[in-house]
Amino acid sequence: MAKELSRKSAKAAKDPINPSAEPVLLSGGNPQIAKGYGDEPVQAYIAAMPGWKSDVGRKLDTLITRTIPEVRKAVKWNSPLYGMDGQTWFLGIHCFNRYIKLAFFRGVLLTPMPPVESKTKEARYLHIGEDGALDEAQFVDWIRQASLMPGEKM
């Protein structure tokens, strides 16, 4: 196990020797993708999401981009981030074994608030399980609301 972890952690998201190598999945099944700004690293993350999560990731990204065409994207800390100015972020996505966590960084200000509390004062979460169940109208409304708020500097 220790050898496997050290091998995985030593491997970069894009291996310069073998650029077609698959990204490493970190604990919980979260893809290890190099930090980057723009759509390309976000699409690399979505493509590397394991199993059913990749389809849900594509759906989420499509809904976000369709709702806010001028949205800025980045991958930082192995998570796609969405914001308005490229410096602050209103939403982050992260894979776990059994669900995808959407973090609304100013979620306590959304009406209604996303359902899952956070240890962070202003953040709220939405978890999407393997069934992919998502109230699209509510999600789109949260995206619209969140995009109008000051983002979280990260």
C-alpha positions as a printed NumPy array, in Angstrom:
array([[  0.   ,   0.   ,   0.   ],
       [  2.785,   2.464,   0.926],
       [  4.579,   1.731,  -2.353],
       [  1.34 ,   2.3  ,  -4.287],
       [  0.732,   5.642,  -2.549],
       [  4.295,   6.832,  -3.086],
       [  4.114,   5.773,  -6.732],
       [  0.825,   7.612,  -7.164],
       [  1.997,  10.758,  -5.395],
       [  5.212,  10.812,  -7.407],
       [  3.298,  10.723, -10.675],
       [  2.182,  14.118, -12.003],
       [ -1.277,  14.757, -13.44 ],
       [  0.294,  15.117, -16.878],
       [  3.351,  12.931, -17.047],
       [  5.935,  14.786, -19.212],
       [  7.462,  11.458, -20.277],
       [  4.113,   9.838, -21.07 ],
       [  1.555,  12.623, -21.707],
       [ -1.172,  10.104, -22.512],
       [ -0.907,   8.594, -19.002],
       [ -4.143,   8.596, -17.024],
       [ -4.35 ,  11.072, -14.119],
       [ -3.853,   9.583, -10.682],
       [ -6.926,   9.266,  -8.482],
       [ -6.251,  10.57 ,  -5.   ],
       [ -7.973,   9.291,  -1.871],
       [-11.716,   9.336,  -2.282],
       [-11.398,   9.041,  -6.058],
       [-10.589,  12.699,  -6.713],
       [ -8.5  ,  13.169,  -9.896],
       [ -5.074,  14.738,  -9.502],
       [ -4.998,  17.473, -12.139],
       [ -2.287,  20.103, -12.41 ],
       [ -3.234,  23.638, -11.393],
       [ -4.363,  25.664, -14.373],
       [ -6.711,  28.395, -15.543],
       [ -9.343,  28.171, -18.253],
       [-11.571,  25.469, -19.654],
       [ -8.832,  22.975, -20.573],
       [ -7.809,  21.899, -17.036],
       [-11.473,  21.764, -15.972],
       [-12.286,  19.489, -18.911],
       [ -9.245,  17.324, -18.041],
       [-10.581,  17.008, -14.491],
       [-14.083,  16.107, -15.708],
       [-12.69 ,  13.502, -18.133],
       [-10.665,  11.964, -15.281],
       [-13.597,  11.757, -12.859],
       [-14.127,   8.039, -12.225],
       [-17.187,   6.132, -13.421],
       [-20.584,   7.835, -13.259],
       [-19.016,  11.03 , -11.884],
       [-17.651,  12.054, -15.291],
       [-21.151,  12.178, -16.849],
       [-22.44 ,  14.208, -13.898],
       [-19.396,  16.501, -14.113],
       [-20.104,  17.193, -17.807],
       [-23.742,  17.934, -16.997],
       [-22.772,  20.336, -14.185],
       [-20.205,  22.134, -16.329],
       [-22.727,  22.484, -19.168],
       [-25.378,  23.904, -16.825],
       [-22.89 ,  26.359, -15.299],
       [-21.543,  27.522, -18.672],
       [-25.003,  27.79 , -20.209],
       [-26.26 ,  29.798, -17.205],
       [-23.216,  32.079, -16.943],
       [-21.508,  32.173, -20.378],
       [-18.792,  34.539, -19.095],
       [-17.855,  32.252, -16.173],
       [-14.135,  31.855, -15.505],
       [-12.734,  28.415, -14.732],
       [ -9.66 ,  26.995, -13.046],
       [ -8.382,  23.886, -11.334],
       [ -6.695,  24.485,  -7.998],
       [ -6.127,  21.97 ,  -5.206],
       [ -7.378,  19.224,  -7.534],
       [-10.825,  20.809,  -7.773],
       [-12.52 ,  22.734, -10.574],
       [-13.447,  26.262,  -9.53 ],
       [-15.912,  28.655, -11.148],
       [-15.855,  32.432, -10.744],
       [-16.485,  35.705, -12.479],
       [-13.151,  37.491, -12.426],
       [-10.581,  34.698, -12.502],
       [ -9.351,  35.713,  -9.046],
       [-12.273,  34.805,  -6.791],
       [-14.548,  31.798,  -6.913],
       [-18.212,  31.116,  -6.135],
       [-18.291,  27.326,  -6.69 ],
       [-15.945,  24.369,  -6.365],
       [-16.388,  20.704,  -7.286],
       [-14.691,  17.774,  -5.563],
       [-15.034,  13.992,  -5.975],
       [-15.477,  11.625,  -3.074],
       [-16.011,   7.852,  -3.184],
       [-19.797,   7.966,  -2.948],
       [-20.698,  11.481,  -4.107],
       [-19.641,  14.703,  -5.798],
       [-19.484,  17.702,  -3.491],
       [-20.427,  21.111,  -4.863],
       [-19.173,  23.847,  -2.563],
       [-20.953,  27.191,  -2.772],
       [-18.421,  29.414,  -1.019],
       [-21.052,  32.016,  -0.025],
       [-23.812,  29.427,   0.241],
       [-25.365,  30.83 ,   3.425],
       [-26.402,  33.861,   1.364],
       [-28.26 ,  31.766,  -1.23 ],
       [-32.037,  31.436,  -1.077],
       [-32.843,  28.741,  -0.208],
       [-29.493,  27.634,   1.193],
       [-27.935,  24.474,  -0.232],
       [-28.727,  21.597,   2.136],
       [-25.369,  20.564,   3.615],
       [-23.651,  22.613,   6.315],
       [-19.941,  23.35 ,   6.32 ],
       [-17.377,  23.975,   9.043],
       [-16.579,  27.127,   7.063],
       [-18.852,  29.966,   8.187],
       [-20.287,  30.993,   4.788],
       [-19.984,  27.814,   2.717],
       [-22.786,  25.354,   2.002],
       [-22.64 ,  22.119,   0.05 ],
       [-24.744,  20.101,  -2.319],
       [-23.916,  16.396,  -2.622],
       [-24.776,  14.468,  -5.765],
       [-24.841,  10.687,  -5.462],
       [-24.521,   7.915,  -8.006],
       [-28.136,   8.298,  -9.081],
       [-27.138,  11.75 , -10.41 ],
       [-30.317,  13.256,  -8.973],
       [-30.193,  17.024,  -9.326],
       [-32.908,  19.647,  -9.201],
       [-31.596,  21.484, -12.276],
       [-33.861,  24.52 , -11.841],
       [-32.675,  24.998,  -8.244],
       [-29.036,  24.444,  -9.195],
       [-29.244,  26.997, -12.02 ],
       [-30.886,  29.483,  -9.64 ],
       [-28.063,  28.985,  -7.106],
       [-25.482,  29.488,  -9.871],
       [-27.149,  32.751, -10.945],
       [-27.323,  33.984,  -7.345],
       [-23.754,  32.925,  -6.498],
       [-22.286,  34.536,  -9.628],
       [-23.607,  37.938,  -8.498],
       [-21.945,  37.737,  -5.063],
       [-18.381,  38.574,  -4.177],
       [-16.286,  35.446,  -4.667],
       [-13.928,  33.647,  -2.318],
       [-10.232,  34.504,  -2.802],
       [ -8.301,  31.264,  -3.18 ]])
